[in-house]
Amino acid sequence: MKIARDGWPVIAFTAFMLFGSLFFSPAAGFVLAPVLGLVIWFFRDPERVPLGDGFLSPADGKIVEIVETGHSFTGRAVKIGIFMNPLDVHVNRLACSGTVEYLEYVPGKKWMAFAPKASEVNERMYVGIRTDFGPILLVQIAGLLARRIVCRLKKGDALERGERFGMIKLGSKVDVYLPAGVQLAVTEGQKIYAGRTVLGGMPGDEA
């Protein structure tokens, strides 16, 4: 099982505490053993194959909202909100090939990520991608348990559809803003998977 590179320091620290405790307090070791298993499970990073053409989901999780909205980078858009619980894979992927043109970090609160207002008040990272189908926006949103947003992108980066670009540690949310004319292939309440589930596509085109 592949592990996300951001997880190795945490895994190494937890393993050190576990093996160290075996010399001083075997009982503590029994407690830390399942903790190490959970940490490894949390940072898993499986390979994904897209299930078809179109805009891919940037995150594992459950769709908690689909609304028409807008942003200064995208203009009119369809926003899909994806809630990731602590047991989901937390590695984020690109919905479509394109070039990074907009990056903005916004400090904020740690409201429950599944709540719609989390998109407006929580700590978040905006990633704007210029694509052949128009601009799209990915928003990494920290939730109640999330301690760190990881985004490894810089302006000018050329990225491929489904490529990894970061993660959010522990429960969190990702919003994706797609062009207003998108034909959706998903519904609210649906379980989806980063780099595999197709959210929708543009009429007559392949994203």
C-alpha positions in Angstrom: 0.0 0.0 0.0 1.4 3.4 -1.0 1.7 6.0 1.7 1.4 9.8 1.1 4.7 11.4 1.6 3.2 13.9 4.1 2.5 11.0 6.3 5.9 9.5 6.8 7.1 11.9 9.6 3.9 11.2 11.6 4.2 7.5 11.0 7.8 7.5 12.0 7.1 9.4 15.2 4.2 7.1 16.2 6.3 4.0 15.5 9.2 5.5 17.6 6.8 6.0 20.5 5.4 2.5 20.1 8.7 0.7 20.1 10.1 2.9 22.9 7.1 2.2 25.1 7.6 -1.6 24.8 10.8 -1.2 26.9 9.2 0.9 29.6 5.5 0.2 29.6 4.2 -2.7 27.5 0.6 -1.7 28.4 1.2 1.7 26.6 2.5 -0.3 23.6 -0.8 -2.1 23.4 -2.6 1.3 23.3 -0.2 2.7 20.7 -0.2 -0.3 18.3 -3.8 0.4 17.0 -2.9 4.2 16.9 -0.1 3.4 14.5 -2.4 1.3 12.4 -4.9 4.2 12.2 -2.1 6.6 11.3 -0.9 4.4 8.5 -4.5 3.9 7.2 -5.2 7.6 7.3 -2.1 8.4 5.1 -2.8 5.7 2.5 -2.5 6.8 -1.1 -4.0 4.2 -3.5 -3.5 4.4 -7.2 -6.6 5.5 -9.1 -7.9 4.9 -12.7 -10.6 7.3 -14.0 -13.9 5.7 -14.8 -14.4 7.8 -17.9 -13.9 11.2 -19.5 -14.8 14.4 -17.8 -14.0 16.4 -14.7 -12.7 14.1 -11.9 -13.5 14.3 -8.3 -10.6 16.0 -6.4 -11.3 14.2 -3.2 -12.8 11.0 -1.6 -15.9 11.6 0.4 -19.6 12.4 0.2 -21.2 15.2 -1.9 -22.9 17.5 0.6 -23.9 20.3 -1.7 -24.3 21.1 -5.4 -25.1 24.8 -6.0 -24.9 27.4 -8.7 -22.6 30.2 -7.5 -19.6 32.2 -8.7 -16.1 33.4 -7.9 -13.9 36.2 -9.2 -11.6 33.6 -10.8 -14.3 31.4 -12.4 -17.2 33.7 -12.9 -20.5 31.8 -12.9 -19.9 28.2 -11.8 -21.4 25.1 -10.3 -19.9 24.3 -6.9 -19.8 20.7 -5.6 -18.9 20.4 -1.9 -17.2 17.1 -0.9 -17.0 16.2 2.8 -14.1 13.9 3.8 -14.5 12.0 7.0 -11.3 11.0 9.0 -11.4 7.5 7.4 -11.5 8.6 3.8 -8.3 8.9 1.7 -7.2 12.5 2.1 -4.9 13.0 -0.9 -6.3 15.6 -3.3 -6.1 15.3 -7.1 -6.6 17.5 -10.1 -10.1 17.5 -11.7 -8.8 18.4 -15.1 -5.5 19.1 -16.9 -4.5 22.7 -16.9 -2.2 25.5 -15.6 -2.2 27.0 -12.1 -3.1 30.7 -12.4 -4.5 31.5 -9.0 -3.5 30.6 -5.4 -4.9 32.2 -2.3 -4.6 31.1 1.4 -7.3 32.4 3.7 -7.0 31.9 7.5 -10.2 31.1 9.3 -12.1 29.0 11.8 -12.4 25.3 12.3 -16.1 24.9 11.8 -17.6 21.5 11.1 -16.5 20.9 7.5 -19.8 19.4 6.3 -21.7 22.6 7.1 -22.2 24.8 4.0 -20.9 27.9 5.8 -17.5 26.2 6.3 -16.8 27.2 2.7 -16.9 30.9 3.7 -15.5 31.0 7.3 -13.0 28.2 7.7 -9.3 28.1 7.0 -9.0 27.3 3.3 -6.7 27.3 0.2 -7.9 28.4 -3.2 -6.4 26.8 -6.3 -7.4 28.2 -9.7 -6.7 26.2 -12.8 -6.9 27.5 -16.4 -8.2 24.6 -18.6 -9.3 24.1 -22.2 -12.9 24.2 -20.9 -12.5 27.4 -18.9 -11.3 28.2 -15.4 -12.0 25.8 -12.6 -11.4 26.3 -8.9 -10.5 23.8 -6.1 -10.8 24.9 -2.5 -9.2 22.9 0.3 -11.1 23.6 3.5 -9.9 22.7 7.0 -12.6 21.1 9.2 -13.1 20.6 13.0 -10.3 18.1 13.3 -8.0 19.2 10.4 -4.7 20.5 11.6 -3.0 21.3 8.3 -3.7 22.0 4.7 -1.0 20.8 2.3 -0.8 22.3 -1.2 2.4 21.9 -3.1 1.5 24.0 -6.1 2.8 27.3 -7.4 1.6 29.6 -10.2 2.6 28.4 -13.6 2.6 24.7 -12.8 1.2 22.6 -15.7 -0.7 19.7 -14.3 -2.4 16.6 -15.6 -5.9 15.3 -14.9 -5.9 13.2 -11.8 -2.4 14.3 -10.6 -1.9 14.6 -6.9 -1.4 18.1 -5.6 -1.8 18.0 -1.8 -4.0 16.8 1.1 -5.8 17.9 4.2 -5.0 16.1 7.4 -8.0 14.7 9.2 -11.7 15.5 8.6 -12.2 18.3 6.1 -13.9 19.4 2.9 -13.0 20.2 -0.7 -15.1 22.4 -3.0 -14.7 22.3 -6.7 -16.1 25.0 -9.0 -16.9 23.7 -12.5 -17.9 25.8 -15.6 -21.6 26.8 -15.5 -22.4 24.7 -18.6 -21.2 21.4 -17.1 -23.4 18.4 -17.4 -23.3 16.7 -14.0 -22.9 13.0 -13.6 -23.3 12.9 -9.8 -25.9 13.8 -7.2 -26.0 15.2 -3.7 -25.4 12.4 -1.1 -23.3 10.3 -3.4 -20.0 8.7 -2.3 -17.2 9.6 -4.7 -13.5 8.9 -5.1 -10.6 11.2 -6.0 -9.1 10.6 -9.4 -11.7 7.9 -10.2 -15.3 9.3 -10.1 -16.3 11.6 -13.0 -18.3 14.6 -11.7 -19.4 15.7 -15.2 -18.3 17.1 -18.5 -18.9 19.8 -21.0 -21.3 19.2 -23.8 -19.5 17.7 -26.8 -16.1 17.7 -25.0 -13.8 15.5 -23.0 -12.2 17.1 -19.9 
